[in-house]
């Protein structure tokens, strides 16, 4: 039976939507800073290609194509600019916040909804590494978290014996899981873990176990069918990753980086306070744990995380390293849900007020840190200097593939030459197809030109001085680069 939101709930939702709107607007302000890193430049270069080429080139890499297609659509609709590049990541983050607000208002309480939504606006890595990157992490967080919400809704309607509605939400869950797998492979691992947790819940309930197991098998079969077009690419990409790939082997010491990802903020005192906030909330969750639907579902957050780590660590140890700390971003909301739920069960306004105050302070510091980082490392000086001083005949020479990708993102109209060893350790080895660059085995193969040669790495100095060129040191903003001429 459909339940309308009460007046109190609508007021809470209105405040949350205003909060979400202000947060998203502030994120666009940071995004205007001229700064991209290697993976983001890869996104920019890729979405400039036509859709068939985009999918073909993505298949040569180690990621699925959904995020790139979404960014490509934004670029087609709004032109090539900062707004269109970041729109997908920021909108996915906003959709996650809106879905969280509505879900917790409907199935928990307005107070719980407000606390969780505020936390998702302030958690360090979620704010700084999700919507503020031209990568798929924000979209992956959206689909994984929504899938986990849908798993609760499926079981909720099943417990109410509303089987028709439960099946409809199960279909939506399958669709969300498939979209997660088309966004990032570790989001797909999380989707598989959510599905396994759902099976545990189905079998845990007494009665109708055989029928529920068959329903679950059909649900999994549907997901496999929807993912069949990309499965051959997935297997081919997995087989292409080997021991010379750039991801380091997994060790016990590397586990600390995942813990740091949860509390990645300064100053140290605030970081320690946030860690204490997390541990106290976790203690409160287990202290008042009951074997009811909400608590079991919240416990499922850690079941999913453990299964996710089991796959990532197992594959990394048995075959080849594939797990790095930033992939945990796909599960970051789930890592915090039980903690926040622990606080909501206190029903203490002073405690909840203190929690909201801490989260507000965290948001301010995280936002300030993100803004300052982008301002400090802004590439505007490089972009403006080259635009003002380079001619159409000037060329770039790159010794590292990162430099090629970033400069190609900023200066696609110029000719780019790259050393053939520049992509060592990279899974993607098809840069001439992606950016129309020219590969060289030595600088002697450069065309004879009276124009300038630009380079971002000081490896060029001895090479070109020996060849009789003059190498001028240029510093523009935060960047140092070299102008080479006869």
N, C-alpha and C positions, 0 to 999 in steps of 0.2 A: 504494500500500500504506500502510495506516495505521501511523504510528509513535508509540509511547507515549513520553511524556516520561521522561527518566532521573531517578534520585533527585536528582542534582545540580540538574537543571533545576527539579524540583518545589520544592526548597528556595529557589531563586532566585524562583520564582513566589510562594511563600508570603510571602517578605519583601516583594516588590513589592505584593502584595495588601494586606498590613498597612499599607504606606506609603500606598497609594491610599486606604484607609479613613480613616487619620488626616488626610490632606489634605482629603478631602471633608467630614469632621466639622468641621474648622477653617473651611472655607468657609461652612458654615451659621452658624457663630458670627458671621462678618462680616456675613452677609446679614440678621441680626436688627437691625442698625443701621437706623434709620428714615431712609432716604435714597433717593430716586428722581429721575431726570432725565427730561426731556421724553419721549423715545422709550419709556422704561420705563412712564411714566404712560399713554401711548397703549396699550401692551400691557394694562395693568390694566383700563382702560376698555373695551377691545375684548373681552376674555375674559369680561366680565360679561354680554355679550349672548348670546342663544340661538344655537345653531350656524348656522341659516340666515341670521340677521342678521349673525353674525360673518363668514361667507364673503362675503356681499353687501358688507359694509363694507370687508373686506379687498380685494375687487376694485376698490373705489373709490380705494384707496391705491396704493402702488408696490411692494408685497411679496406673495409667495405666502402661503398660509394654514397650512402644516403646523405651524409652531412655535406659532402661536396656538391651533390645535386641541389640541395636546398640553398646553399650559398650561391651557386650558379643561377638559380631562379631569381634570387634577390638582386643579383647584378644585372640580369636581363631586365627586370622590372624597374629598377631605380638607377641604373647606370653604375659605372665603376667608381666608387667613392668609399670613404670610411664608413658611412652609414650603412651601405648595402653589404659591405664585407662583414661587419659585426652584427648585423640585424638578426641573423639566424641564432647565434650564440646567446644574445641578450634576450630575444623573444622566447627561446627554449627555457632559459632561466626564469623568465617571468611566468611562463606557463606552469613550471614546476611550483612556483610560489602560489599561484592561483589555485592549482589543483590541490595543494596542501591545505590551503585555507578552507576550501569547500569540503574536502574529505573529512577533516577533523571537526568542522562545525556540524556536519551531518551525522557522523558516526561516533564522535567523542563528546566534546563540549566546546563552546566558544572560547573559553579560557585556554584550553589545550591548543586550539587552533591558533590563537594569537601568539602563544609562546613558541610553538613550533615554527610558525611563519617568520616571526622575528628572529629566531635562531638561524633559520636558513638564509636570512639576509645578512647575518653577521659572522657566521662560521668562517674562519680565515681562508682556507684553501678553496672552499666552495665559492666565496665571493671573488677571490683574486684569480683563480685558475680555471674557473668555469666560463662565465659570460665574458670575461675580458681576454679571451684567447680565440684566435681564428682556428680553432680545432674542435673536435667533436665531443669534448668532455661534457659540456653543458647539455647537449642533446642526449648523450648517453645517460646522464643523471636523470633527465626528465623521464625517459622511457623505463629505466630500471625502477625508479621510485613509483611511477604510476602503475607499473606492473605489480609492485608489492601492495599498493593500495587496492588494486583490483582483486588480488588474491584474497584480501580480507573481505571485500564486498561479496565475492563468490561464496565464501564460507558463511558469511552472515545471512545471505538469502537462502542458502542451503539449510542452515539451522532453523530458519523460519518456514521451511518446507515450501518456499516459493521457487520451485524448480525451474520454471520458465525463465524467470528473471536471472536466476543463477546461471543458466546456460548462456543467456545473452552476455552476461558479464564475463563468462569464461571465454566466449568468442573474442571479446574485447581484450582480454588478458593475452590470448594467443597472438592477436594482432600486435599488441604493444611489445610483447617479447620478440616477435620477428623484427619489428622496427628497431628494437635495441640491438639485435644481432646484425642488422644491416648498417648500424651506426658505428659500432666498435666491437671487436671480437670479445673483449673482456666484459663488455655489456651483455653480449650473448652468453658468456659463461654465467654471469649473474642471473640472466633469464632462465637458464637451465637449472640453476640452484633454487630459484623461486619455484619452478615447476616441481622439483624434487620435494621441496618443503610442502607444497600443496598436496602431493601424493601422501606424505606422512600424515597430514591433517585428515585427508579423506579416509585413510586406513585406521586412524586413531578413533574416529567416530564409530559407534556401534550401529549395526544395521546398514543395509544397502551397500556393503563394502564391495561386493562383486560388481554391482552396477556402477558404483563410483570409480572403481578401477578401470572398467571398460570405458567410461566417460573420459577419464584421464588419458587413456591410451589414444582415444580418438582426438583429443585435444592436442596431444604431442604429435600425432600423425598429421594433423592439419598444419602445425607449425613447420614440420619437415617439408610438406608439400609447398608451402609458401616460400621456403628458403631454398628449394631445389635449384632455381636458376643460378644461384651464387655458390652452391656447394662445391662444384668442380674447381672454381676459382679459389675457394678457401683451402682446399686440399693442396692445390698447386702452390699457393702462397706459403703454407706451412712447410712443405717440402723444400722450399727455396731458402728457408732460414736455417743457417748452419753455424758452426763454431766461430766463424769470423764475423758474425753479426755484432753490432755495436753494443748490445745489452750485455752487461757484466754478469758473470755467474752469481747465482743466489747463495748467500751465506747468512749465518745467524746474525752477524753484525749488521747486515743490510735491513734487518727487521726494524731497527731503530728509525730508519727513514720513513717507514709507514706510520709509526707513532708520531714523528715530527710533523707529518703531513696534516694530522688532525689538529695540531696546535701551532701552526706555522705563522707566528706573529711576534712582534716586538711591541713594547719593551719586555724584558725578562720577567718582571714582576707580574705583568698582566698575563703573560703566558702561563706562569705558575698558577695564577688565580683561575685561569680557564681550565687547566688540568685538574685543579681541585674541584671545580664546578662539575667537570665530567665524572670524576670518580665518586663524588658524593651522590650525584644523580643516579649513577649505576648502582651504588649501594642501596639507595632508596627503592630502586626498581626491584632488586632481588629481595630486599627486606620485606616488602609487602606483596610479593609474588603470589598469585592465585592461579589455579588451573582453570581459568575461564578463557573465553575466546580472545579478548583483547590482550591478555598477558601472553598467551601462547603465540599470538600473532607477533607481538613485540619481540618475544624470544626468537622468533623466526629470523629477525634481522641478523642475529649472530650465527644462526644456522647457515644462512645464505653466505655470510662473510667467511665462515670457516670452510664451507665447500668451495668457495671462490679461491681462497688461499691454497686449499688442498690441490686443486687443479693446477694453479699457476706454479706452485712450488714443485709439485710432482713432475709436471712436464719439463720445467727448467732443469731439474736434477736428472731426469731419465734421458731426455733427448737433447734439448738445447735451451739456453736461457731466453725467456720471453717475458718475464715479469719485472716491471719497474714500478717505483712508488706512485707515480702520477696516475697510473691506471686505477688506483684505489679511489680516485675521484668519482668513478662510476657508482661507488657504494657509499660515498660520504654521508648522504642523508640517512641511510639505514644505520650507519655507525652511531648516529646521534639520537635516533628516535627513542630507544628504550631509556636513555638518560633523561631526555626531556619529559617523557611519560612519568618517570619516577618523581619529578618535581610536581607535576600536575595533580598527583594523588594526595599531596599534602593538604590541598584546599586551604592554603594559607596565603592571604593577600600580601603580607609583608615579604614572605619568601619569594613569591612570584614577582613582586615588584623589584626585589633585589636582583633576581635573575634577569629581568628585562633591563635593568640599569646596567648590569655587567655586559649584556649583549649589545646595548647601545654604545657603550664605551669601546667594545671590540670592533663594532662597525666603523666608528670614527677613526680608530687607529689603523684598521685594515684599509679603509678608503684612502686615508692620508698616505700610507705606505705605498699603495698602488700608484697613486697620483705622482708621488715624488720619484718612484722608480722609473716611471715612464718619462718623466720630465728630465731626470738625470741622464738616462741613456737614450734620449731622443735622437733619432737619425735624421732630424730635420736639417741639421747643418750639412750633412753629407748630401742629402737630396737637393738642397738649395744651391750648394756650391757647384755641384756637377751641372745642374740645370743652367746656372749662370755662366760657367766657364768652359763647358765642353761643346765641341762642334759636332755636326752630324757625322763627320768622318772619324771621330775619336772612337777608341775601342777600350774594352775592359779585358784584363787578364786575371784569371783566378787560380790560386793554388789550392784552395779549399772549396768544397762543394757548397758549404754554408754561405760563403761570400758570393758565389755565383747566384744562388737562389735568391738571396736578399737583394742583390743589385739588379737582377732580372725583374724582380717584383717592382722596384722603383724606376728602372730605366729600360723598359722593354723595347724601346725604339733603337737602342744602341746595339752594336755588335759585341758579343761576349765570347771570349776564348777561355778554355779551361784545360788544365793539365789532366792527362788521362788517368792519373792516379788519385785525383782529387776526391773520388767517391769511394775510396777504400773503406771497408767496414760498413757500408750502407747497403740496405736491402734493395733500394731503388737504384738501378744502374742505367737508366735510359734518359739521361738529361738532354741529349741532343733532340730527342723526340718531344720532350716536354717544353723546352724553352728555345729550340732552334740555335743552340750554341755550337761552337766548333771545338773539337777535342784536339789537343796537341800532345806530343810526347816530349817536346822541349820548346823553350822560348824562341829558338832559332827558326821555328816553323811559322812564326807570326808573319803576316804580310808586311812587305816593305812599305812603310808609310811615314809621311812627314807630320801626321796628326799626333795628338797626345795618346799615350797609353796610360790607363788608370788602373791602379792595383790597391787592394786593401791590406795586403800582407807584406811585411818587410823582407820576405824571401826574395822579392824582386830586386832588392838593392845590389847585392853582389853580381847577380846574373846580368843585369842591364848595364851596370858600370863596366863590367868586363867587355860587353858588346859595344862600348863607346857611347852609350846614352847618358843623358843627364837625368838624375832622379831627384825630384824636389819633394820635400816633406811638407804635407799639408795637414793642418788641424782645423776642423770646422765643427764647432759644438763639442759633442762627446766623441766624435770619430777622428781617427788618424788614418790617413791614406796617402798615396804617392802618385805624383804626376810625372810621367816618364816621357822624355822627348829628346830629339836629336840636338 
